[in-house]
Amino acid sequence: MAKVEERTTEQVRREIDLEREQLASAVDSLRGELSVAKLRSRLPIASTTALGVGFVMAGGIGATARLLFRRARER
């Protein structure tokens, strides 16, 4: 028969804590990888949306409308 290794309660607790830390680290790493993968797959949509939002926030629509209407009145 194989010799049974006896561990104290404290040793088992330390091993569990170590496993818990390793698991948390692995989960964090996996979450980061998934977030990057999702963003890369949606990059064209995200960049177009960001461009549109920036244009609106910069007053681009109002400025463009004023420019077009002024040119229409001048004709």
Residue pairs with C-beta under 8 A, 6 or more apart in sequence:
7 15
39 46
55 61
